[in-house]
């Protein structure tokens, strides 16, 4: 199985496979039709407070990662969403693409999610 990370604003391709939006907030300026997501797991995104504090600052990434992992572990709703993501990964039978909106692609919660499920 293969996991891609892709911005929602990027061109949708057939090889994207099963597309899962993993942001808490729906991306600006993108209709649901244009996003072509199969599932929106908004509960898995970092909390508003954590996202606002982090602001994709590379210097804060390691601490952000620790705090985000704590959220995923301690919040039952986030934990269930992570379990659902793992289920999609195992049962999908095709490539999956984790879709997100942020411009920053390296210092991003999606990178952490990919690490957790592979």
C-alpha positions as CSV (number, residue, x, y, z in Angstrom):
1,X,0.0,0.0,0.0
2,X,1.1,3.5,-0.6
3,X,0.2,6.8,1.1
4,X,0.5,10.2,-0.7
5,X,0.3,13.6,0.9
6,X,-1.3,16.2,-1.3
7,X,-2.7,19.7,-1.1
8,X,-6.3,20.0,-1.8
9,X,-5.5,22.7,-4.3
10,X,-3.3,20.3,-6.4
11,X,-4.6,18.6,-9.5
12,X,-6.7,15.4,-8.7
13,X,-5.3,12.3,-10.4
14,X,-6.6,8.8,-10.8
15,X,-3.5,7.5,-9.0
16,X,-4.5,9.4,-5.8
17,X,-6.8,6.5,-5.0
18,X,-8.9,7.0,-1.9
19,X,-8.7,10.6,-0.9
20,X,-9.0,11.6,2.8
21,X,-9.2,15.2,3.9
22,X,-7.5,15.4,7.3
23,X,-8.0,19.0,8.2
24,X,-10.3,20.3,10.9
25,X,-11.5,23.2,8.8
26,X,-12.8,22.9,5.2
27,X,-10.3,24.5,2.8
28,X,-11.0,28.0,1.6
29,X,-12.3,28.5,-1.9
30,X,-12.7,24.7,-2.7
31,X,-16.1,23.2,-3.3
32,X,-16.8,19.7,-2.2
33,X,-17.0,18.7,-5.9
34,X,-13.7,20.2,-6.8
35,X,-11.9,18.6,-3.7
36,X,-12.8,15.1,-4.8
37,X,-12.4,13.7,-1.3
38,X,-13.9,10.4,-0.4
39,X,-13.9,11.0,3.3
40,X,-13.4,14.1,5.5
41,X,-11.9,13.1,8.9
42,X,-12.1,16.6,10.4
43,X,-11.8,15.2,14.0
44,X,-8.3,14.1,13.3
45,X,-6.9,17.6,12.7
46,X,-5.0,19.4,15.5
47,X,-7.1,21.5,17.8
48,X,-7.6,25.1,16.9
49,X,-5.4,26.3,19.8
50,X,-2.5,24.0,18.8
51,X,-2.8,24.9,15.1
52,X,-2.9,28.6,15.9
53,X,0.2,28.3,18.2
54,X,2.2,26.2,15.7
55,X,1.5,28.2,12.5
56,X,3.8,25.8,10.6
57,X,6.9,27.2,12.2
58,X,9.8,24.7,11.6
59,X,11.4,25.7,14.9
60,X,8.2,24.6,16.7
61,X,7.7,21.4,14.8
62,X,9.2,18.9,17.3
63,X,7.2,20.4,20.2
64,X,4.1,20.5,18.0
65,X,4.5,16.9,17.2
66,X,4.7,16.0,20.9
67,X,1.6,18.0,21.6
68,X,-0.3,16.7,18.6
69,X,0.5,13.1,19.5
70,X,-0.8,13.8,23.0
71,X,-4.0,15.1,21.6
72,X,-4.4,12.0,19.4
73,X,-3.8,9.8,22.4
74,X,-5.9,11.6,25.0
75,X,-8.9,12.7,23.1
76,X,-11.3,9.8,22.5
77,X,-12.8,11.5,19.4
78,X,-9.4,12.0,17.8
79,X,-8.3,8.5,18.8
80,X,-11.4,7.1,17.1
81,X,-10.6,9.2,14.0
82,X,-7.0,7.9,14.0
83,X,-8.3,4.3,14.2
84,X,-10.7,5.0,11.3
85,X,-7.7,6.3,9.3
86,X,-5.8,3.1,10.0
87,X,-8.8,1.1,8.9
88,X,-9.0,2.9,5.6
89,X,-5.3,2.3,5.1
90,X,-5.6,-1.4,5.8
91,X,-8.9,-2.1,4.1
92,X,-8.8,0.3,1.2
93,X,-6.9,-2.1,-1.1
94,X,-5.5,0.8,-3.1
95,X,-3.4,3.9,-2.7
96,X,-4.7,6.5,-0.3
97,X,-4.0,10.2,-0.4
98,X,-4.1,12.3,2.8
99,X,-5.4,15.7,1.6
100,X,-4.7,19.0,3.4
101,X,-4.8,22.7,2.7
102,X,-1.6,24.2,4.2
103,X,1.1,25.6,1.9
104,X,3.7,24.1,4.2
105,X,4.2,20.5,3.2
106,X,7.1,19.4,5.4
107,X,6.2,20.8,8.8
108,X,2.6,19.7,8.9
109,X,0.3,17.4,10.9
110,X,-0.2,15.2,7.8
111,X,3.4,14.1,7.9
112,X,2.9,12.9,11.5
113,X,-0.3,11.0,10.5
114,X,1.6,9.2,7.7
115,X,4.3,8.1,10.2
116,X,1.6,6.8,12.6
117,X,-0.2,4.6,10.1
118,X,2.6,3.2,8.0
